[in-house]
């Protein structure tokens, strides 16, 4: 079995490295960033393909790890797309995109005799490299069962959620709640700082009380120390919260916390902080940290 | 050493029961709710005092567990107050009130030769009964050291934070972040429900990902099952978020998540849901659960 990758940013590249380490044949790669794809091709002895069609031609299973809805639509239906001579191929789509985009991709693929699976990742770069991703899959269950051994190489937790698009919904909800908790934590620590409290003490108290959360563990110290090296960018957080909000509005729900959170992440983008890690949201709340306004 | 209690709601009553179980002399009680104080007095063989002055007269250490700033001010400076013949007495103030109210009480007490300690509780009724409260104390350190053996009878975690009012600040921040996480969780589960997802699966995914939080453990299942028996009421949540917001505004901070959360809890009060547990905030987000508006 030959494996292709479309999108070799830090997530995609680490997944490709992991599969190669485990003895799989990663053969064809594509990325609009030619420098990135050429470097990775050299590193893992794969081919940096000039077109998407070449990726499909050289692989049986193609992982797609692109940035957003528009990129996903483009690789499945653009002038150059993955579905040329695609009969029998399997596309495993790992990007965080809207649920309906997974359904569209599945339909387009099935029209030409191919299959898709959505594999939403609720983890980050390190887990991709180590094969310890948290993967939530959507699609036809028999397709999932076929891909399961390969997906296990990448994941420490693998879960079949339901039909195409369902995993994207769960992922959108995970990120919506995570982003709310992150924005709330930033307010708590920012206010603690303004009150002159010892933030190391405050984080410890948070961790022992009703204020405890996963993002306190992953982002609390970074917020205190202004260490915003990017694992999950603010721009991504804004996008993901936007997906959840759009789904919520379509369902007729009012989600004031999700909305306030999205507005905060959009403020980061507007102030030129969008490429900081999501922990950088603390820069908005801590006094005297603001880049622009007072 | 004789011990008095002012405020024998569920928290105060359980603290009094616990101290009595541990062999302490709980002698004098006061509560505006005469039925409650009379019942507890009978249960633990204490005196239901007609005035606050009687509580002080009959005790060396007086715990106050009242509802809000105005009640705290009243018991220390109203026409009938605790500071009559109070020289040498110690008042341990456990209510969640504004930081400045702790400072006022300390000053008033010291004017008559008494001491105060703030002992903020980040736990609930069950922990009060079991002596496993999470207690954060503020005041003079020598006063804290003197009260420490008694406070250990009530707590599994006891921490000296700093001068009077500092523990209230930390408590306000804990509850502010907890309330944000609770409101955010309600939106996540409410949206999951609207999308037809299995909420037991969704809560499990949340618990394994960046959406994990203490309130997911304590309130997630209750939100799903509409079990809103009150441990920490929505009205209390609104009050505590209000304390944090007021402190934040005084510090010149913009706290959009805290504000949105307070508005949600105030909506609960406006819709007659204020006496539900804080988990009842899910009633606002889940479709078809709303008591009044659409």
Interface residues (C-beta under 8 A of the other chain):
Chain A: X122 X123 X134 X136 X157 X159 X161 X166 X169 X170 X173 X174 X175 X176 X177 X178 X180 X181 X183 X184 X185 X187 X188 X190 X191 X192 X194 X195 X197 X201 X202 X205 X206 X208 X209 X210 X211 X212 X213 X214 X215 X218 X244 X247 X248 X251 X252 X253 X254 X255 X256 X257 X258 X259 X260 X261 X263 X264 X285 X287
Chain B: X122 X123 X134 X136 X157 X159 X161 X166 X169 X170 X173 X174 X175 X176 X177 X178 X180 X181 X183 X184 X185 X187 X188 X190 X191 X192 X194 X195 X197 X201 X202 X205 X206 X208 X209 X210 X211 X212 X213 X214 X215 X218 X244 X247 X248 X251 X252 X253 X254 X255 X256 X257 X258 X259 X260 X261 X263 X264 X285 X287
